[in-house]
Amino acid sequence: MTNALSAQDMATSTPSVAAPKQESDDELGCMYPPWLVVIVLVVSAVIVTTAVGNVLVITSYVRDVRVRRDVYSLYLLHLALCDLLVAVVSMPLYLASTVCHLTWPLGAAMCKVFLLEDFTTCTMSTLVVVLISADRLALVRLGARYTTVHTRCRAYVMLAVCWAAAFLLYSPAILLWDAISVSRWTPNTSVTPEVLAFSVPFSLLTIINAKLLFTLRNRNKVRHSVSNAATRSRAGPGHLGNALPSVFQVGAFQESQAPNAPTYLSTRCCCTCTKKSRPNWLRSTNHEQRHKGNRVASISILLVVALAICWLPYSLATIVRSSCGDCVNTFLYEVFTWMLWLKSCVNPFLYAFISPRFRRNSLQVLLAVPPVRFLFRRRLQVLRLYTTDATTILQASTVEKGTAVKPSWLHEDHLLQAFANEELIETVEVSNC
């Protein structure tokens, strides 16, 4: 396994994963037993959070037929599957290797299986992120034609191509490191796959999100010009500037005393109100579209920044380590490795839980867990429920502290139904606005 290690070091740039050698305590820096306990606890919390978050995404996809109809949700499903494999396979096995002082305890065959799973799922996760961004760009540009162009069949083909590319990128080096002489490996063997695995998806993600921001910006300009033109058109003859006259009639039904006489409407009063402002529908539509565009723009920038923070340090450290050996501190390299996997913990919050349907289904799944249901029963009390035409707003307060809280996920009528089914609502006052 020692010879295999040297070849694998050069082939996959992951010497800390399959290394059967012992590292000295000086090389490991602060990874002494007290620190090791803290690291194990923190990493275990990250593993549990990653697994729970991605299981909620997968469960939401399976239980809701409306979610399964969407191509975007199909991409989220594959992203959650990749991240779940990272949480239940890559992270625990690497943590075991860390506890064993960076010595692989399961043999050469399992080492190859681990490396294949880890590199394939991490690369596929990044490629799916690119597909999700491209899907959002197509939705913005195509509009109503989106559903006819981006079908589920096309999505399956693109996902199959991405899975094949993710597997073929690293599998030759991993499977053949002990079949080829160590002297024939060069630094390019490990640098080339790493550069391709990061630079290509990151460049595509940056270009796609830049196009998305540019498209939204142009659309906002067009919408603003149309809004101004519509406002000016109402300032013609017969109108007081952009005043909008409205006539209201107040009437009441009156019955005749005659047996067969018809009922008629008697008008009590008639008034005309003039409001000097832009049309309500125009102002509200522009505000909603502008808010939605700003939200999409913020999310797009966040996706690029998150990928750069999680993946760039590991890629640069791998390239430097492949070129000059011990130039990168071992402990620092381990931190960069866990930062790469940390993106699997962040992905559900960046992609799935911003969707109201995924968030609603996740909450309903959590409410089915007895400890979570008990927690909500003890701490939350619904005080008022205001029902309008299309909005249900819950005002909740904490029973123990008595301070008002404003969790965004309480703005869901389905959550109210979930609370009611579990008898979690103590007092409800309904008033129609």
C-alpha positions as CSV (number, residue, x, y, z in Angstrom):
1,M,0.0,0.0,0.0
2,T,3.0,2.3,0.4
3,N,3.8,2.3,-3.3
4,A,0.2,2.7,-4.1
5,L,0.1,5.7,-1.8
6,S,2.8,7.5,-3.6
7,A,1.1,7.0,-6.9
8,Q,-2.2,8.0,-5.5
9,D,-0.7,11.1,-4.0
10,M,0.3,12.2,-7.5
11,A,-2.8,11.0,-9.2
12,T,-5.5,12.3,-6.9
13,S,-3.8,14.9,-4.8
14,T,-5.4,13.4,-1.7
15,P,-2.5,12.0,0.3
16,S,-4.3,12.5,3.6
17,V,-7.1,10.2,2.6
18,A,-5.4,7.0,1.8
19,A,-2.1,7.5,3.6
20,P,-1.0,4.4,5.6
21,K,2.0,6.3,7.0
22,Q,2.1,8.0,10.4
23,E,2.4,11.8,10.5
24,S,4.4,13.2,13.3
25,D,2.6,15.4,15.9
26,D,4.7,18.4,14.7
27,E,3.2,18.1,11.2
28,L,-0.3,17.9,12.6
29,G,0.2,21.1,14.4
30,C,-2.7,21.6,16.9
31,M,-4.3,18.3,16.2
32,Y,-3.5,16.9,19.7
33,P,-6.1,14.7,21.6
34,P,-7.9,17.7,23.3
35,W,-8.3,19.4,19.9
36,L,-9.1,16.2,18.3
37,V,-12.2,15.8,20.5
38,V,-13.4,19.3,19.7
39,I,-12.8,18.6,16.0
40,V,-14.8,15.4,16.1
41,L,-17.7,17.1,17.9
42,V,-17.8,20.0,15.4
43,V,-17.5,17.7,12.4
44,S,-20.2,15.3,13.8
45,A,-22.6,18.3,14.0
46,V,-21.8,19.2,10.4
47,I,-22.4,15.7,9.3
48,V,-25.8,15.5,11.1
49,T,-26.9,18.9,9.7
50,T,-25.9,17.9,6.2
51,A,-27.6,14.6,6.3
52,V,-30.9,16.0,7.8
53,G,-31.0,18.9,5.4
54,N,-30.6,16.7,2.3
55,V,-33.0,14.0,3.6
56,L,-35.6,16.7,4.0
57,V,-35.1,17.8,0.4
58,I,-35.4,14.2,-0.9
59,T,-38.5,13.6,1.3
60,S,-40.1,16.8,0.0
61,Y,-39.5,15.7,-3.6
62,V,-41.0,12.2,-3.0
63,R,-44.1,13.2,-1.0
64,D,-45.3,16.1,-3.1
65,V,-46.5,15.4,-6.7
66,R,-46.4,19.1,-7.5
67,V,-42.7,19.3,-6.7
68,R,-42.0,16.2,-8.9
69,R,-43.4,17.9,-12.0
70,D,-40.8,20.6,-12.0
71,V,-37.5,20.2,-13.8
72,Y,-35.8,22.5,-11.3
73,S,-36.9,20.1,-8.5
74,L,-35.3,17.2,-10.4
75,Y,-32.0,19.0,-10.4
76,L,-32.4,19.7,-6.7
77,L,-33.0,16.0,-6.1
78,H,-29.7,15.0,-7.7
79,L,-27.9,17.7,-5.8
80,A,-29.4,16.4,-2.6
81,L,-28.4,12.8,-3.5
82,C,-24.8,13.9,-4.1
83,D,-24.6,15.9,-0.9
84,L,-26.2,13.1,1.1
85,L,-23.6,10.6,-0.1
86,V,-20.9,13.1,1.0
87,A,-22.6,13.3,4.4
88,V,-23.0,9.5,5.0
89,V,-19.9,8.2,3.2
90,S,-17.2,10.7,2.6
91,M,-17.3,12.7,5.9
92,P,-17.6,9.8,8.3
93,L,-14.8,7.7,6.6
94,Y,-12.5,10.7,6.4
95,L,-13.3,11.5,10.1
96,A,-12.2,8.0,11.0
97,S,-9.0,8.5,9.1
98,T,-8.4,11.8,10.9
99,V,-9.0,10.1,14.3
100,C,-6.4,7.4,13.2
101,H,-3.8,10.2,12.6
102,L,-4.5,10.4,8.9
103,T,-4.0,6.7,8.4
104,W,-6.5,4.8,6.2
105,P,-7.8,1.9,8.2
106,L,-9.9,-0.1,5.6
107,G,-7.5,-1.3,3.0
108,A,-6.6,-0.5,-0.6
109,A,-9.9,-1.7,-2.2
110,M,-12.1,0.4,0.1
111,C,-9.7,3.3,-0.5
112,K,-10.4,3.2,-4.2
113,V,-14.2,2.9,-3.6
114,F,-14.0,5.9,-1.2
115,L,-12.1,8.0,-3.6
116,L,-14.3,7.2,-6.5
117,E,-17.4,8.1,-4.5
118,D,-16.0,11.2,-3.0
119,F,-14.5,12.8,-6.2
120,T,-17.5,11.8,-8.3
121,T,-20.2,13.1,-6.0
122,C,-18.3,16.4,-5.2
123,T,-17.8,17.1,-8.9
124,M,-21.3,16.1,-9.8
125,S,-22.6,18.4,-7.1
126,T,-20.8,21.3,-8.7
127,L,-22.1,20.4,-12.2
128,V,-25.7,20.2,-10.9
129,V,-25.2,23.7,-9.5
130,V,-24.3,24.9,-13.0
131,L,-27.4,23.1,-14.4
132,I,-29.6,24.8,-11.8
133,S,-28.2,28.3,-12.7
134,A,-28.6,27.5,-16.5
135,D,-32.2,26.4,-15.8
136,R,-33.0,29.7,-14.0
137,L,-31.5,31.7,-16.9
138,A,-33.6,29.8,-19.4
139,L,-36.7,30.5,-17.3
140,V,-36.0,34.2,-17.3
141,R,-35.2,34.4,-21.0
142,L,-37.7,32.0,-22.5
143,G,-40.7,32.9,-20.3
144,A,-43.8,30.9,-21.4
145,R,-41.7,28.8,-23.8
146,Y,-39.6,27.4,-21.0
147,T,-41.9,24.4,-20.3
148,T,-41.8,23.3,-24.0
149,V,-38.0,23.7,-24.4
150,H,-36.8,22.4,-21.0
151,T,-38.5,19.1,-20.6
152,R,-37.8,16.3,-18.1
153,C,-36.4,14.1,-20.9
154,R,-33.9,16.8,-21.7
155,A,-33.1,17.2,-18.0
156,Y,-32.4,13.4,-17.7
157,V,-30.0,13.5,-20.6
158,M,-28.1,16.4,-19.2
159,L,-27.9,14.8,-15.8
160,A,-26.6,11.5,-17.4
161,V,-23.9,13.4,-19.2
162,C,-22.9,15.2,-16.0
163,W,-22.7,11.9,-14.1
164,A,-20.5,10.4,-16.8
165,A,-18.2,13.4,-16.9
166,A,-17.9,13.5,-13.1
167,F,-16.9,9.8,-13.0
168,L,-14.5,9.9,-16.0
169,L,-12.6,12.9,-14.7
170,Y,-10.9,11.2,-11.8
171,S,-11.6,7.5,-12.2
172,P,-8.6,6.8,-14.5
173,A,-6.1,8.2,-12.0
174,I,-7.8,6.5,-9.0
175,L,-8.2,3.0,-10.6
176,L,-4.8,2.9,-12.3
177,W,-2.5,4.4,-9.7
178,D,-1.1,1.0,-8.7
179,A,-1.1,-0.4,-12.2
180,I,1.3,2.1,-13.6
181,S,4.8,2.7,-12.4
182,V,5.2,5.5,-9.9
183,S,8.0,7.1,-12.0
184,R,5.6,7.7,-14.8
185,W,3.3,9.9,-12.8
186,T,3.9,13.7,-13.2
187,P,2.4,16.7,-11.3
188,N,0.2,17.3,-14.4
189,T,-1.6,14.0,-13.6
190,S,-3.2,15.6,-10.5
191,V,-3.2,19.2,-11.5
192,T,-5.1,18.8,-14.7
193,P,-8.2,17.1,-13.2
194,E,-8.3,19.6,-10.3
195,V,-8.1,22.6,-12.6
196,L,-10.8,21.2,-14.8
197,A,-13.0,20.2,-11.8
198,F,-13.0,23.8,-10.4
199,S,-12.2,26.2,-13.2
200,V,-14.7,25.0,-15.8
201,P,-17.8,24.9,-13.5
202,F,-16.8,28.1,-11.7
203,S,-16.3,29.9,-15.0
204,L,-19.6,28.6,-16.4
205,L,-21.4,29.5,-13.1
206,T,-20.0,33.1,-13.2
207,I,-20.9,33.6,-16.9
208,I,-24.4,32.2,-16.5
209,N,-25.2,34.3,-13.4
210,A,-23.7,37.4,-15.1
211,K,-26.0,36.9,-18.0
212,L,-28.9,36.4,-15.6
213,L,-28.1,39.7,-13.8
214,F,-27.8,41.5,-17.2
215,T,-31.1,40.1,-18.4
216,L,-32.9,41.1,-15.2
217,R,-31.4,44.6,-15.4
218,N,-32.5,45.1,-19.0
219,R,-36.0,43.8,-18.1
220,N,-36.3,46.2,-15.2
221,K,-35.3,49.1,-17.5
222,V,-38.0,48.1,-20.1
223,R,-40.6,47.7,-17.4
224,H,-39.7,51.1,-15.9
225,S,-40.0,52.8,-19.3
226,V,-43.4,51.1,-20.0
227,S,-44.6,52.2,-16.5
228,N,-43.7,55.8,-17.2
229,A,-45.4,55.7,-20.6
230,A,-48.5,54.3,-19.1
231,T,-48.6,57.0,-16.5
232,R,-48.1,59.8,-19.0
233,S,-50.8,58.4,-21.2
234,R,-53.3,59.0,-18.5
235,A,-52.4,62.7,-18.4
236,G,-54.3,63.5,-21.6
237,P,-57.4,65.6,-22.2
238,G,-60.3,64.9,-19.8
239,H,-58.0,63.9,-17.0
240,L,-56.6,65.9,-14.1
241,G,-52.9,65.1,-14.5
242,N,-52.7,61.4,-13.7
243,A,-55.8,61.5,-11.5
244,L,-58.0,58.4,-11.5
245,P,-61.7,59.1,-11.0
246,S,-63.7,56.4,-9.3
247,V,-67.5,56.3,-8.8
248,F,-69.1,54.4,-5.9
249,Q,-72.8,53.7,-5.5
250,V,-74.3,52.7,-2.2
251,G,-77.7,51.0,-2.5
252,A,-80.0,48.7,-0.6
253,F,-82.7,46.2,-1.8
254,Q,-86.2,47.2,-0.9
255,E,-89.3,45.0,-1.1
256,S,-92.7,46.2,-2.3
257,Q,-95.7,45.7,-0.2
258,A,-97.6,44.2,-3.1
259,P,-97.6,40.4,-3.2
260,N,-96.3,39.9,-6.8
261,A,-94.3,43.1,-7.1
262,P,-90.6,42.7,-8.0
263,T,-87.8,43.6,-5.7
264,Y,-85.9,46.6,-6.9
265,L,-82.6,48.4,-6.0
266,S,-82.9,51.8,-4.6
267,T,-79.8,54.0,-4.8
268,R,-79.1,55.9,-1.6
269,C,-76.2,58.0,-2.7
270,C,-73.5,58.4,-5.3
271,C,-70.0,59.9,-4.9
272,T,-67.0,60.4,-7.0
273,C,-63.5,60.1,-5.6
274,T,-60.3,61.3,-7.3
275,K,-56.9,60.0,-6.4
276,K,-53.9,61.7,-7.8
277,S,-51.4,58.9,-8.1
278,R,-50.2,56.1,-10.3
279,P,-52.5,53.1,-10.8
280,N,-52.4,50.7,-7.9
281,W,-52.0,47.7,-10.1
282,L,-49.1,49.2,-12.0
283,R,-47.3,50.3,-8.8
284,S,-47.8,47.0,-7.1
285,T,-46.7,45.0,-10.1
286,N,-43.6,47.0,-10.6
287,H,-42.8,46.7,-6.9
288,E,-43.3,42.9,-6.9
289,Q,-41.2,42.5,-10.1
290,R,-38.4,44.7,-8.8
291,H,-38.4,42.8,-5.5
292,K,-38.3,39.4,-7.3
293,G,-35.5,40.6,-9.5
294,N,-33.4,41.9,-6.6
295,R,-34.0,38.6,-4.8
296,V,-32.8,36.5,-7.8
297,A,-29.8,38.8,-8.3
298,S,-28.8,38.4,-4.6
299,I,-29.1,34.6,-4.8
300,S,-27.1,34.5,-8.0
301,I,-24.2,36.4,-6.5
302,L,-24.4,34.3,-3.3
303,L,-24.1,31.1,-5.3
304,V,-20.9,32.2,-7.0
305,V,-19.4,33.5,-3.7
306,A,-20.3,30.3,-1.9
307,L,-18.7,28.1,-4.5
308,A,-15.5,30.2,-4.5
309,I,-15.2,30.2,-0.7
310,C,-15.8,26.4,-0.4
311,W,-13.9,25.1,-3.4
312,L,-11.1,27.6,-4.3
313,P,-8.9,27.1,-1.2
314,Y,-8.8,23.4,-1.7
315,S,-8.1,23.6,-5.4
316,L,-5.3,26.1,-5.0
317,A,-3.8,24.0,-2.1
318,T,-4.0,20.8,-4.2
319,I,-2.2,22.5,-7.2
320,V,0.5,23.9,-5.0
321,R,0.9,20.6,-3.1
322,S,1.2,18.6,-6.3
323,S,4.0,21.0,-7.5
324,C,6.2,21.4,-4.5
325,G,5.2,18.6,-2.1
326,D,5.3,19.9,1.5
327,C,4.6,23.6,0.7
328,V,1.2,23.4,2.2
329,N,0.8,22.7,5.9
330,T,-0.9,19.4,6.6
331,F,-3.4,20.8,9.1
332,L,-4.3,23.7,6.8
333,Y,-4.9,21.3,4.0
334,E,-7.3,19.3,6.1
335,V,-9.2,22.5,6.9
336,F,-9.5,23.2,3.2
337,T,-10.8,19.7,2.6
338,W,-13.6,20.1,5.1
339,M,-14.4,23.5,3.7
340,L,-15.0,21.7,0.3
341,W,-17.4,19.3,2.0
342,L,-19.1,22.1,3.9
343,K,-20.8,23.2,0.7
344,S,-22.9,20.0,0.9
345,C,-24.2,21.3,4.2
346,V,-25.0,24.8,2.7
347,N,-26.6,23.6,-0.5
348,P,-30.0,22.7,0.9
349,F,-30.3,26.2,2.3
350,L,-29.1,27.9,-0.9
351,Y,-31.2,26.0,-3.3
352,A,-34.1,24.0,-1.8
353,F,-35.3,25.8,1.3
354,I,-35.7,29.1,-0.5
355,S,-38.5,27.4,-2.5
356,P,-41.9,27.8,-0.6
357,R,-43.0,24.2,-1.6
358,F,-39.7,22.6,-0.4
359,R,-39.8,24.7,2.8
360,R,-43.5,23.8,3.5
361,N,-42.9,20.1,2.9
362,S,-39.8,20.1,5.1
363,L,-41.7,21.7,7.9
364,Q,-44.5,19.2,7.7
365,V,-42.0,16.4,7.8
366,L,-40.3,17.9,10.9
367,L,-43.7,18.3,12.6
368,A,-44.2,14.6,12.2
369,V,-41.1,14.0,14.5
370,P,-42.3,13.7,18.2
371,P,-39.5,15.9,19.7
372,V,-40.1,18.7,17.2
373,R,-43.9,18.5,17.7
374,F,-43.4,18.6,21.5
375,L,-41.1,21.7,21.1
376,F,-43.7,23.6,19.1
377,R,-46.5,22.6,21.5
378,R,-44.7,24.0,24.5
379,R,-43.3,27.2,23.0
380,L,-45.6,28.6,20.3
381,Q,-49.1,30.0,20.7
382,V,-51.0,31.4,17.7
383,L,-52.6,34.7,18.8
384,R,-54.2,36.0,15.7
385,L,-54.9,34.9,12.2
386,Y,-55.7,37.5,9.6
387,T,-57.2,36.2,6.4
388,T,-57.2,38.3,3.2
389,D,-58.0,37.3,-0.4
390,A,-54.7,35.5,-1.0
391,T,-52.6,35.8,2.1
392,T,-52.6,34.1,5.4
393,I,-50.5,35.8,8.1
394,L,-49.8,34.3,11.5
395,Q,-48.7,36.4,14.4
396,A,-46.9,34.1,16.9
397,S,-45.5,34.8,20.3
398,T,-43.3,32.8,22.6
399,V,-45.4,31.6,25.5
400,E,-42.5,31.4,28.0
401,K,-40.9,34.8,27.2
402,G,-43.9,36.7,25.9
403,T,-41.8,38.4,23.2
404,A,-43.1,38.6,19.6
405,V,-41.1,36.6,17.1
406,K,-41.4,36.8,13.3
407,P,-40.2,33.6,11.7
408,S,-40.7,33.8,7.9
409,W,-41.8,30.2,7.6
410,L,-44.9,31.0,9.7
411,H,-46.4,32.8,6.6
412,E,-47.8,29.6,5.3
413,D,-51.5,28.5,5.4
414,H,-50.4,24.8,5.1
415,L,-48.3,25.2,8.3
416,L,-51.4,26.4,10.0
417,Q,-53.2,23.2,8.9
418,A,-50.2,21.2,10.1
419,F,-50.5,22.9,13.5
420,A,-54.2,22.3,13.6
421,N,-53.9,18.6,12.8
422,E,-51.5,18.1,15.6
423,E,-53.6,20.3,18.0
424,L,-50.7,22.8,18.5
425,I,-53.0,25.8,18.3
426,E,-54.3,26.9,21.6
427,T,-56.1,30.1,20.7
428,V,-57.1,31.4,17.2
429,E,-59.0,34.6,16.4
430,V,-60.0,35.0,12.8
431,S,-60.9,38.4,11.3
432,N,-61.6,39.0,7.6
433,C,-59.8,42.1,6.3
